[in-house]
Amino acid sequence: MASLNRRPEKSLTAQFVKNASTPGKYFDGHGLFLRVDDGGGRYWVQRIVIRGKRREIGLGPASLIPLAEARAAAVENRKTARAGGDPIADKKQAKSILTFKEATQRVHVELSPTWKNPKDRAAFLATLEKYAFGKFGTVLVSEITSADVRKVILDARKVAPEVARKLTFRISAVFKWAIAEGMRKDNPALAGALALPKQEKSKGQRKALPYEEVNGCIAAVAASSATAATKLAIEFVILSACRSGEVRGAVWSEFDLDAKVWTIPAERMKMGREHRVPLSPRVLQILEEAKKLGDGDGFVFPGTKAAKQLSDMTLSKLVKELGYAVDVHGFRASFRTWAQERTNFPREIAEAALAHVAGDAVERAYARSDVFQKRRKMMDAWAAFVADKRSAGIVRIA
């Protein structure tokens, strides 16, 4: 290679750079020089002192980077170095920064094992795909601003207020991960940064049927043209006071019909604790009828597709089609109100029936019993009340 061709600052011209063919180094200023290789390749290089050490930084081929752009990059690098920074390290880090979509996919993989419900894993990705990717999915996670996030959240509020709440947390989770990975220093999805207008909270309560009308609803369900599995599942939900998902996912191995107990494993419970459900006489009858739906193995209330449980919307859709503007989950509230207004069962027994956590941490530490036998009396009383809505007076503990 030829000897160095040192020139005064900014002595290169665009024409010279374009035509340079003699191998060598042609200096411009701020340590910037054009290196021409033996094969005719032309590359921008900057010689610079970084934290006391002389270093060289490749700025790219001259065929792609014009002289003015190379000069601007050289000036920025020199400013960074003089301020104590490391432009080489910054360049390497910039290459490693992912787009928001790429970062989301990495977060999804890392968090997936922590979600017990497959629907939660799918929902995390689906919400961000639907509302965020189209706006800044291809933008580097380091370049997204609070204004960008704010617009996405406000747009989501217009069509799905409840989804917008979850969307905020999910976007924030991606930025928390980016901070931990060194891709940015702040979280633009925090409440203070977004300054979102107050969102009117939904009531948070599922529409429930007055307990006096539950009997009529069961009768309407029984007279409908729905499948036997759907009819039995709805009545089972009502009489057990369990969540729809717990009932739809019930399998025969969880039941001890001789002991009249249904034991729901911890992994299928919202609170992650095993829950025992006492089975009333009518519930046992429902199970006997359900045996006719299959071979006594697998789901108790099978869906229309083989080896599949009833879908999430099947039960609610039927109830609404029959003219009851309520949620299936709301039958738990019907039960709870009945227990409060029409019985003298203590609050903790009714809460235990709903698998709710009652009392403070100290109280729970000493109250180890699931009050199962008392709950059995309460669930028998609930089934009897539903069977005869004309029951009057207060149900007392025997």
N, C-alpha and C positions, 0 to 999 in steps of 0.2 A: 504494500500500500504506500502511496506517496506520502511525503512529509506533511506536517500540519500546515494548513493554509489559514493563518491567523489574519483576521481583518478587523477594522474598527467596528464598534458597536453598530448594529443594524446596517451592515454593509451589503448583506445579501439582497437580491431582488427576486421577484417571482419568476422573471424570465430566466435568471441564472439557475435558480433551483430546478426549473423545468428542463433545462438543457444540460445540466452538469452531468458529465460522463467519466471524467478522469477520477480514478479512485483516490480517496483522501478525505480529510475532514475540513469543512469550510465553516468557520465560526461567524456568528452573527452578533450576539450580545446576551447578557445574563446567563452565560455558560452554554447557550444554545449553539449547536452546530449541526450541519448537514453532513452525514457520513455516506460517501459513495463507495460501494463495495466493488470488488474486482469484476463481479458479474454485471455491474451496472445498476444494482439496486440502490435506492436512495432512501435514507431513514433519518428521522429527527432524533437527536440525542441531546440531553442536557447534562453538563457537568456542574455539580453543585455540592456545597458543603452542608451536611446534615448532622447536627449535634457533634460538630468537631471532626467528622470524618468525610473525606472526599468520596462522592458517590456519582454514579451515572444513571440517568433515568431515560428509558426509551419512551419516546412520545408518539411513535407510529411512523408509517411510511409516508414519504413526501407525496406520493401519488394520490393519497387520500386526504392528507392534512395540508392545507395551504400554509404559506409562510406566516400570514397574519395570525392564524389560529395557533400555530406552533409558538410564536412569540408571546401570545397571551397566556398560554399554558406555562411557558417558562417563567413569566413574571409572577404568576400565582404560586408556582412551586417555590420560587425564591422568597416570596412573602411568608409562606408557610414555614419554610426552614428558618428564616430570620426570627420568627416568632417562637421558635423552639419546637415546631411540629416536625412531622416526618411525612413528606408528600409521597414517598414510596409506599409506606405502610398504609396511608390513606387510599392509595390507588388499589392496593391489594384488597382492602376491606370493601371498597366500592364494587369490585368485581364479585365479591361474595354476597352482596346484598340481594335478596330475592324480591320478586314482585309480591304484591299482596296475595294474589292467587296462589303462588308457590308457597308463601309462608303459611297460608291457611291450610294447604294440603299437608304440610309438615306438622302443624299443630294438631290437625285432625288425627294423624297417625299416632302422635305421642299421647293424646288424650283418650283415644278410643278405648284402651284397656280399662279406664276408670269409669266408663259408662256401663251400667248393668243392662240397661234397656237398649236394644239395637236401634229402636226408633230415635233415641237421643243422639246416637252417633250419626244417623242419617240426617236428622233435623239440623244439626250443627252445620253440616256442609251445605245442605239444601237452602237454608235461609241466606247464607252468605253468597251462594251462587245466584240466587234470585234477586237479591237486593243490592249487593255490593260489587260483585265482579264486573257487572256491566258499567259501573261508574269508575272504579279505580283498581280493578283486578290486575291490569297489566302495568300499573304504576309501581315503582319501587316502594317497598314498605317504608323506606326512610324519607320519601318525598310526599307522603300523604299528610294533609293538614286537618286540623279540627274542623275547618269549614267544609272540607270534603265529606268527612264523617257526618257532620251535622245535617248536611243536605240529604244524605242517604237515610238517616234516621227519620227526619221530618217527612220525607216522601213515603217511607214505610208506614208511618203513623196514619196517613190518609187512607190507606187501604186495609191495614191490619194492626191496630193499636197494640194488641197483646204481643204480636210477633215483634213489633218494634222494640218492646222492652227487652226481649231475649236477644234481638239483633245487636243492641248496644253492648250487652255483656259478651257476646261472641266476638264482635269486632275488637273489643278491649282485650280479650284473651289472646288474639293474634298479636296485638302490639306488645303485650306483656312478654310474650315469647320472643318477639323481635328485640326487645330491650335486653332480655337475658342472653340473647345470642350476639349482642353487640352491634345490631343493625340500626338502632336508633337510641336516643337518650331519653325520650319522653313518650308518654302515652296520650295521643290526641283524642282518645275516646273516653277520657275521664269526664265526669259530670261538670267539673269546674271549667274545663276547656271547651266543652260543647255549649254551655250556657243555653240549654234547651228550655223552651217555655214549659211551664208546668203541665203535665199530662193528667187529665182527669182520670182517676183510677176507676177501673170497672168495679162493680160491686163485689166481685170476687166470690159471689155465692151462686151456686148452680140453681137454676129454677127448680123448685121442689113442689110436689103435689101435697096439699093438705092431707094429713094422715087419715082423715075421715073418708077421703076419696080414693085411697089406694085400692080398696076392695073392688071398686067399680072398674079401675084401670086393669086389674088382673083379669076380671071377667071379660073386658073388651079384648084383651090380648088373647085369651083362651078362645074367643069366638072368631078371631081373625083368620086369615088364610095363610098366615106365616108358617114357616117350618116348625116342626115339633121341637127341634133343638132351640130355636129362638124363643118360643113361648115358654118352655121350661126354664131357660136361662134367665129370662126377665123375672119370672116369679122367684127363682132362686136368689137372684140379686136382691130383690126386695126383702125376702124373709131372712136372709143371712146378714143383711146390712153390710155386705162386702162391696168392694169396688168392682166395676164391670170387668176390668182387665184380670183381676184375680179369679173371677168366675169363669170368664171365657177361656182362661189358660189352665183351668183345673183339670187334672188327670186322675184317673181312678186310683193310682197308687198312693195318692194323698189321703184317701178316705179309709176310715175304720168304721164300717157300718155297724158292726156289733157293739162297739163302744160309743157309737153315735157321735163321732168326732171327725172333723176335717182339719188336717194340719197343713197349713200353707207354709212352704219353706221360706227361709229368710230372703233368698235371692229373688223371690217373686213378690215380696212385700215392699211397699213404698219406703218404710222406715228401716228396712234391712234386718228385721227381727222376725223369727218364726211366730206364726199366729195360729192359735187353735180356735176353731169355730164349733160351738155345740150345735148339733143338728136336731131340729124340732121334728115332731112326727110328720108334719106336712112336707118338710124338706126331705125326709127319708122317702116319702112317697114319690117326690119328684125324681129322686135318684133312681128309684126302682123303675120309673117310666123311662128315664134316660138310658138305662141299660139296654133297652130295646133298640136304641139308635145305633149301636155298634157291637163290637165283640167283647166289651168289658175291659178293653185295653186302650190306652191313649186318652184323647180328650173326652171329657164327660159330655160336653155340648159341642159336638163336631160341626164344622162349617160345611158348606156345600161341596168344597173340594176335599178330596181324600187327604187324611192326615193333617188337615188345616183347621185351626180354631175359627170360631165366628169372628167376623171382622169387627173393627172398632165401632163402625157406624150402624151396623145391623140393628142393634137393640134400640138405639136412640131414634133411628129412622122410623121403626115400627110404631113406637110410642107416639111420636109426633103425627104420623099419618092417621092415627086413631083419634086425633083431636086433642091430645094432651100436650100443651106447650111447656113441657118440662124436660129436664135432662135426666137420663138414667141415674147418673151420679147423685142427683137430687133426692132419690129415694132414701139415701142415708140420712139426709136432713129430715125427711118425713119421719123416719124411725126415731131420730134423736129428739124431735119435738114431741112425739108421742110419749117417749120415756120421761121427758121433763114435765109434761102437762097432765098425763094420765096415769102415772105410776109413782111409787115412792122409792124406786130403786135409786141408790146414791149415784151422784154424778160420775164417780170414777168407774162404776160398773158399765154405764152407758158408753163412756169414753173408751173403755177397754174393748167393748164390743166392736167399736169402730176402728180399733187398732191405733188409737191416738195416744200420744204421750201425755200423761196428766201429772200435774204437780211439778215442784222444782226438783233440782238435781238431788238434793238431800232426801226429799221425800221418796223419790224413785229409788234411791240407793237402799232404803229400808223396806220398801213395798215390793217384794220380789214376786208375790202371787199374781196370777192373771185372773183371779176371782172367777175361775171357770164355772164352778157349780152355781154361783149366783147368776152368772151370765146365762147359763142353761135355762134357769127359771124365767129370766127376762125374755130370752128368745122364744121360749114356748108361749109366753104371754103375748108377745108381739104377733106370732103366727095365729094365735087364737083370736086376737083383736082384728087382724086383717081378714080372717075367715068370716067374722061376724062384726061388721062395722057398727052394728047397733049396740055393741058392748058399752056399758056406761059405768061410771064410778071409777074409783082409783084401784089400780092393780097393786096389791101389796106382796111383799116378800113373804113366802110361807115359812 
